Structures are given as structure tokens and as C-alpha cells.
Amino acid sequence: MEYKAEIPYGAYWSTPFARWQGSLANLHSVELAAHVAKGELARRNINPGVFDFGVLGVSIPQKHSFYGFPWLAAMVGAKTATGPTIGQACATSVRCLSSGVQEIESGGADMSLLVTCDRTSNGPHIYYPNPRGPGGTGAHEDWVMDNFSCDPNGGHAMVVTAENVAAKHSITTEEQHEIVLRRCEQYSAAMADDRAFQKRYMVSPMAVPTPNFRKTASVLEGDEGITLSTAEGLAGLSPVTKGGTVTFGGQTHPADGNAAIILATAGKAQEISANPGIRIRVLGFGSGRADSAYMPEATVPAARQALDAAGLGIEDMDAINSHNPFALNDIVFANETGADVQKMNNYGCSLIWGHPQGPTGMRSIIELIEELALRGGGNGLFEGCAAGDTSMAVVIGVSDG
């Protein structure tokens, strides 16, 4: 189907992503996202007062994040806008997009601001009181590290889901490393001509503020902490788990950053578009869930549902982007759907630029839009898995002129 909501061309942005414990490690993710959004709206001459709805996507708690989107909106200057705060691990971005689209579809809003952010660095240590525990002692967890290493629905680490899928589909380390090298080539394409592709949407250069947001601590020209693998380097790596197939080179790394997209009715979208001749439509959403501990497989049913909703097939997709925490995600997806694994993620992906959870998918959707715009239009699919063996997908249509 085709929704009423459109994405005005150029009305989106992403910060560079910084490897954890890097330049963004000591910044409150919600405050930083508001700081960036305020600047980007001003740069586009968009009055924050135009927003009547919004969504904050965040999956790692920060101080005062209980106040969610209304707090972020107030910091941005959109003081009459309200909306929910959503967290669905790495499916957060598509879930936020779906919420924003549905609000406009129902007539509840004309202009929505969708902001996603997370900081995996310095994640919170949480204590859960239990007066009836031994000696009155409660339970505790390190939000980031403990949840990376233990899915409560089975007690397994994330990497176990990848190994289960590798075994089921007979995917070797060598096949995974082949995809890693291809994804490095594609990321390099986005870096060509002084990062011409990334500069189409990225906040660059980005002045990184001090924690009190009064001074500039440093400047990021682009993503920080990227490692572009070589065949020789990958060949020297052993699997992370004994007897497994996934190496450190075949999986993504935690990161920090934020990304945002504006949604509007067709008329409003035209008013703020950087190029009114380019129209960006949302054509269909999908969600899926795999068997317990088989997370990478969840992208297949989600993508099929999104394609069915759009009335399109995989053969109608001019571009496909994925959130691929493991290289084997793309192998399984291509094998099951008929997609060309070599032509997915033509300008980068989370396997290379990192995994800040909430904004991960948002950046990929933005890159999908820009790739389609460069092609002169077309249809694109984004799909990505998330904790709990879940996934979400969205189909985007871009027309030029």
C-alpha cells in the first residue's frame, strides 16, 4: 500500500558513528540527539514549532530518559509536540517510522519528527530492589554487556544465534569473510571523492560538544574507529566461540550516535523538501520472528511481509540495505529470498560502521533513500534483525521528477 506520509527529500540526518569508548562515549545520548536535531533543523530553516507529533527511539536508558520524546521536543524547541518513546533494540528505527506513518495516516498529525539515539559506551548499571531477597539484596545488571551476553529466553549470547544459523545453513567462515570484504569495498565507495556519498546526509564535520554542551571538545569528520578488513587479516582470525564459524571480523562492533527522519503529509513535505521534484513514499512495513536463538533468520519473514504490503517482489527492488550484525545475515537473506548478496548495502552497512542499536536502522534507511535518489528513483528495501529473534522491514519508493 501507499501511505499518506512522505519523507521530504533531505529532511533527515545522521551523525557519524563512533566506536564505543570513543568521542561520543561521555555524552548523554538524548541530550546529544536534541543538540544535533536543533542544529540540523536550523540549517534547513525548519521551524521546530511545525511538529505536532514525534517519536524518540532509544534502547539504552539515560538519566531522565523516562521523560522521553516530550523532553527531547522541548530541548529542540518543538514545545507543543508530543509522542511516544520506543525501544525495540535494533528494530527501533523501523518501529519509530511505522509509528510516525500511522499517526499521519490516521489524521492525528501533519508533521512528525522521528529521532533515534543510543550510547553503548558507559551503559548504565541498574539495581532492582528486592526487600525479600537474601539479606534484603536485590538483583542488578549492566544493561549493555549483560544483555549482549544473555537472552533471557534461552540464556544464550547473541553470537550463539549466528552460530545456530551458520550450522543450520552450512555457512562457513570463508563465506562470511567473503561478504566482509565485499562490504568493506562498498563502504569505501561511500568514502570516495572525499566522502561525497556520506556528505549527502551526514552531519559533517560534526563539532563534538563537551558534556555540558558549552564548548567543542573535538571534531568528527566522519565515522570513528572503522576497521576495513583485508583477506590476510581475516584469514588469521579464529572463531569467537570454540568450534564455531563467526570471527571478530565477521561481526559488527558496538557504537554511539544518532539519526533522524522527518515525516509529513504530501503538501507539507513539498514545503520543506530540499528538492520538491524528488518524492519519497513509504510503501509497506513488515515484522517477523524466528525460532528462539535463530535471530538472523527473522529478516526473511519481515521482508516478505513488507514486500507483500507494498505489492512488490524482491525482483522489483532496485536497492536493498540490511542491518547485518553478522556477515552471515546477508548470506541467509539472499539464499532465502533470491536477492543478490553482492549488490546489497552498496554504500555501507552496520557490519562496517557499527551498531548503536536505536539509530542503526535509521541510518541505513537514509542511505537507501540517497542511493535511490542517485539512481534517479526506484524501490528499496531495508531489513534488519533485533534482540529476541525479531526483525522489521520497510519498503521505500523514490521518484525523481
N, C-alpha and C positions, 0 to 999 in steps of 0.2 A: 504494500500500500504506500501511498504518498501522504505524508503528514503536512499539516498547515505550517509547522515550524520550519524555518530555514536558518542556515548558518551564514551570516553576512561574510562575504569574502574579506579576509584579512582581519576579522574580528575575533582573533584568537592569538594565543602566545604560549610559549613555554620558556622557562629559564633553562640555562644549561643544567645538566645533571652532574652532580659531584659525588664521586665515590665516598662511601661513608668514612667518617672522621676526617673529612676534607674541609673545604672552605665554608660549607653551609652547616657544619656539624653543631655549632653552638647557637644557631638561630631558631627561634620559635617558629615552627612551620606555618602556623595560621597567620601570625603577625607578618611573616615574610611574604606569604601569598597575598595578603592585603596590601602590603607596601608595593609589591610588584604590580598588582592589578590597578592600584591608584595611578601609578606612573604610566602604565600602558593605556589606560582609558584616556588620560590627559594627552598622551602622544597622538591618539586617534581622534581627539576633540569630541569624545563621547561624554556627555554629562551623566555622572553616576545616578542622578535623580530619575533617569528614564526607566530604570529597572523596577518592575513590580513583582518580581519573583526571582529566586535564585536557589542554588544548591551548593553546599560545601561538601566535598568528598575528602574524607580523611580517615585513615585506618589505624593510626598510631596516636594515642591520646597525648595532648599537650596541655599545659596549665590553662585553665579556663575554657578549654575546647567544649565543655558542657554547653556553652552559650552558642556554639555552632555558627551557622550562617548569619543569623541576625547580628552577631558580634562582628564578623568579617564585613558585612554590608555597612555597618556603622563606621568601621575604620576606613572603608573605601570611599564613603560619602553617600552611599545609597541608603539613606536613613529610613525610608519608608518601605523598603523591600524586605520580604521575609521568605522563609522556605526551610526545607529540612537539611539535616546533616546526615550523610550516608557513608557507610563503610562496608565494603564487600571485598576486602583485600585487593587483589589486582583486577577484579571486575568492577571496582568502584567507579571508574570513569564512564564506562558504558551505562552503568546503572544511573549515574547522575544525568547523563544525556537523555536516557529514557524518561526520567522523572521530569526534566525540563520540557521535553517534547510533549508529554502527556498533559502538562499544565496548560500549554498553549493550545493543544488540541481541544481541551475541554472548555476553552474560553476563559480560563482563570488568569491568564497573563498574556501580555503582548511582547514583553522583552524580558529575557531571563539571563542571568549571569551564573555560569557554572564554573566553579573554582575547585581544583583538586590539588592537594598538597600532602606531603609526608616527609618525615625525617627519620630514617632508620638509625642514624647515628644517635648515640646517647639516649636510647629508648628508655622509657620510664620503668622503674622498679615499683611494682604495685603490691600492697599488702591488703589482704582480705581478712578483717577481724572475725574471730570465732570464739566468743567467750566460753563455749563449751568444749573447745579443743583441749588437748593435754596441757595442763597448766595455764589455760586461757590463751594458748598460742594459736594464731591464725595461719592462713596459707599465704603464699607470696609467689610472684612470678616476675621475671624480666620479660616485658611484653614482646620485644623483638626476638631475642635469642631463644627464649623458651618455646615460642610458637613456631619458629623456623624448625626447631628440632623435635617437636611433638604435636602431631594432630591428635586431639583427644578422642576422635573417632577411630581408634586403632592404635594409638601410641607410637606412630611411626614418624620419621623425619620426612621433609619434602623430597629429598633425594631418593628415598625409597620408592616414591610414586613413579619417578623416572625409571628406576631400575626394573620395577614391575612391568612397565610398558615396554622397555627395551627387551626384556625376556620374552614377553608375550608375542612381540612382533619381530623377534630375531634381529634387532638393530645393533650393530657392532660399534665399538669405539671409533673405528676408522670411518664409518659412515657419518657419525656425529661430527668428527673432526673435519670432514669434507664440507659439511654445512657451515661450520665455524669459519673456515677460510673464505667461503663464498660470502658470508655475512660481513666479514671484515672488508672484503672488496667493495661491497655495497655501501658500507659506512664511509669508506674512502671516497666514493663518488659524491657523497654529501659534503665532503671536506674539500672537494676540488674547487679551483678558482677562488681561493680564499674563503672557503665555506659558503659559497654562493647559495646552495640549496638551504642550508640551515638558517641563513640570514633572512630568508623569506618569512620566517615566523618566530625565530628565537630572539629573546632579549639579549642582545649582544652589541657592544660589550655590556656586561652586567656589573654594575657597581655593587659589590657585596657590603652591606652595612655592618656596623658594629651591633652587638646585641641590643643596645638602646636606640638604634636607628638614627643616631645623631651625626655619625661620621661614616666615611667609607673605609672599610678595613682592607679591601683588596678589590681587584677587578678580574672577572672571568671573561675571557674572550669566547670560550666555548666549553664543551663538556670537560670535566676534570677527572683524571685518573683512568683514562681509557687505555686498555692494552690490546693492541692489534696482534693477534697470534700469527705465528709462522708455522709452516709444516714441520720444520725441525723442532721448534719449541713444543708443539703439541705431541709429537712423537715421543718426547721424553717424559710425558706425564703419565702417572699411574692413576687408576680409578680411585675415586674418593672413598668408596667402600670396598672392602676386600672381596674379590671375585666379581666385582661389578663392571660396568662399561662407561659410566659417566665420570669424566675427569673435571678438574677445576676449569680447564679451558672450554669444556662443553656445557658450562652453565653460566648464568649471569651473576652479577655481584650486587650487593645492597648499595643504594644510593639515596641522595637527598635532592629535592627540587619541587617545583610546582608548575601547573599548566592550567589554562582556562579557555573556555569557548563561550561565545555569546550566541543565544538563540533568539529569534524574533519572528513575528508574522511576516508574510511576504513583503508587505508595504514598508514595515519598519526596517526590515533587512536591507531593502534597497536604499533607504535613507542613510545608513551608516556603513554600507559596503565600500571597501576601498576600490572596487571595480564593479559597478552595478551590472555589467554585462556578464559577469560570472555568477551563476546561481548554484547554491549548494543545498541539496534536499536530502532529508533523511527518509530512506525507503523501507526499512524494516529492521526489527530487533529480534534477537534470539537468545535463549539461555539453555544451558544443559548441565547435566551432572553425570559423572562416570561412576563406576563401582568404587567402593572405598579403596583408597591407595592406588588409584589409576588416574590421577589428575590430568596428565597430558591428553588423555582420550576425550575429555569433556568438551574440547573445542569443536569436535565434529558434529555432534547433535545441535550445538548452539548455532554454528554456521549454517547448517541445513535449515534450521527454523527461521533464521534471519533471511536467507535466500528465498524460502517459501513465502514469507511475509511480503517480500519485495516483488514476488512473481518472476524471479530470475534464477538462473542456474550458475554453477561455478564457471561455466564456459563464457558467461556474459560479463565476468569480472575483468576489468582492464588493469586492476592493481589489487594486490592482497597484502595486507600487513598483519603481523601477529605479535602478541606478547609471548615470547618464547624463553621462559626461564631456563629451559634446557634445549639444546640443539635438536634433540630427538622429537620435540614437539612438532617442528615443521615437517619432519620426515613422516610421522604418523599422519598428520593432517593431509599432506599431499597424497600419500598412498591410499587413504580412505576416501578422498573427495575427487581425485583426479587433477588437482591443482599442480602447477609446475613449480616444484620446490626451488628451482634455480631462479625463478622470477618473482618470488615473494620477497617483501622487505627490500625494495630496490634502493632505498636511501638510508637504511639503518633499521635497528630494532633493539629491543631491550636486552637481548643476548649480549650486545656490544656496549650500549650506552648505559645500562644499569637498570635497577629495579627499586624505585622509591615507592612502590605499591600504588597508592591512590592515583597519582598523576601519570603512571606508566602508560595506560591505555590512551589517555587524553593526548599525550604527545604523539603516539602512533596514529591516532585519528587525524590530527593536524597534518602530519607528514603525508598521510594518504590523500587528504584534500589537495595539498600542494603538488603532489605527483600527478594527480588527475588534472589539475589546472595546467600544469606544464604540457600535458598530452593534448590539451585543447578540449578536455572534457572526458566523461566516461563514468563507469560504475566501479565502485571499490568496496572491498570487504575488509573489516577488521575483526579479528577473533583473538581471544586470549583466555587462558585458564586462570583459576584462582583457588585459594585455600578452600578445603572442604570438598575437593574434587569437582568444583563447579567451573562454569565458563559463561561468558557473554559475548555476543557478536552484534555487529551493526553493519548495514549496507548503506553506503552513501552514493548519491548521484550528483555529478558536477556537469553543468552545461555552460558552454562559453559562447556568448553571443546569440 
